[in-house]
């Protein structure tokens, strides 16, 4: 995928690529990476409806699910619980703040954790609840040492340009 091209994600979101990302789809998300998912990735989770999970389906017998009407703080709690269900540990979200995505009100927060292999990770999340009450997330996560900082500038440009279509 060429640098500078815009990409439509699940026919709901348009973003500029910026870097030479490789991508693939999985359930209700599209995942982009430059150096490989264990090191860093950018995930677009789209059109999450009431009762659906925000991360991988089948992660546990009783996975945490989105509920229509959740406020930003509730989504942060849901995100933390979802990471724990994926065997992440020491999950800590912080910096919940208002944001914009095109003309839609949105929110941002950051997080740190250790993945299931013990690798320290950092991440940032843009969340949008669309007019239909569906949750959309853009999640950037990278290894705390080196990879998160390596691509955050490009990711910030993408987050600033997210547009619901």
NORFENWO-V138998 format. One record per residue. N is the residue number from 0. RES is the residue in one letter. PSI is psi as a letter, one per 40 degrees, with the letter a starting at -180 (999 if undefined). OMEGA is omega in whole degrees, 0 to 359 (999 if undefined). Layout:
BEGIN
N	RES	PSI	OMEGA
N	RES	PSI	OMEGA
END
This chain:
BEGIN
0	X	h	189
1	X	i	175
2	X	h	176
3	X	e	178
4	X	i	172
5	X	i	179
6	X	h	173
7	X	h	180
8	X	h	176
9	X	f	179
10	X	e	180
11	X	d	190
12	X	i	176
13	X	h	179
14	X	i	173
15	X	i	182
16	X	d	179
17	X	c	179
18	X	i	176
19	X	g	181
20	X	i	168
21	X	i	184
22	X	i	174
23	X	i	180
24	X	i	178
25	X	h	180
26	X	b	183
27	X	f	182
28	X	i	171
29	X	h	185
30	X	h	177
31	X	i	175
32	X	i	175
33	X	d	185
34	X	e	180
35	X	i	185
36	X	d	179
37	X	d	183
38	X	d	176
39	X	i	176
40	X	i	175
41	X	h	183
42	X	h	175
43	X	h	177
44	X	h	189
45	X	i	172
46	X	f	178
47	X	h	181
48	X	i	179
49	X	h	177
50	X	e	180
51	X	i	175
52	X	i	179
53	X	e	177
54	X	a	190
55	X	h	174
56	X	i	175
57	X	f	182
58	X	e	177
59	X	i	180
60	X	d	181
61	X	g	185
62	X	i	176
63	X	i	184
64	X	i	176
65	X	i	175
66	X	h	179
67	X	h	181
68	X	e	177
69	X	i	174
70	X	i	183
71	X	d	179
72	X	d	177
73	X	d	179
74	X	d	176
75	X	d	178
76	X	d	178
77	X	d	180
78	X	d	178
79	X	d	179
80	X	d	179
81	X	d	177
82	X	d	178
83	X	d	177
84	X	d	176
85	X	e	178
86	X	f	171
87	X	i	178
88	X	i	180
89	X	f	181
90	X	h	180
91	X	h	175
92	X	i	181
93	X	i	172
94	X	f	177
95	X	h	183
96	X	i	176
97	X	i	178
98	X	i	176
99	X	i	172
100	X	h	193
101	X	b	180
102	X	e	183
103	X	h	170
104	X	i	182
105	X	a	176
106	X	i	179
107	X	i	168
108	X	i	180
109	X	i	177
110	X	i	172
111	X	i	181
112	X	i	170
113	X	h	180
114	X	a	183
115	X	e	178
116	X	e	178
117	X	e	180
118	X	h	178
119	X	h	182
120	X	i	169
121	X	i	179
122	X	i	174
123	X	i	186
124	X	h	169
125	X	h	179
126	X	i	180
127	X	h	169
128	X	h	185
129	X	i	183
130	X	d	177
131	X	e	180
132	X	e	179
133	X	i	180
134	X	h	176
135	X	h	180
136	X	i	168
137	X	h	187
138	X	h	172
139	X	h	179
140	X	h	177
141	X	i	174
142	X	h	185
143	X	d	179
144	X	h	172
145	X	c	193
146	X	d	178
147	X	d	182
148	X	d	183
149	X	d	186
150	X	e	186
151	X	d	180
152	X	d	177
153	X	d	179
154	X	d	179
155	X	d	177
156	X	d	177
157	X	d	181
158	X	d	179
159	X	e	184
160	X	e	180
161	X	h	182
162	X	h	175
163	X	h	181
164	X	999	999
END
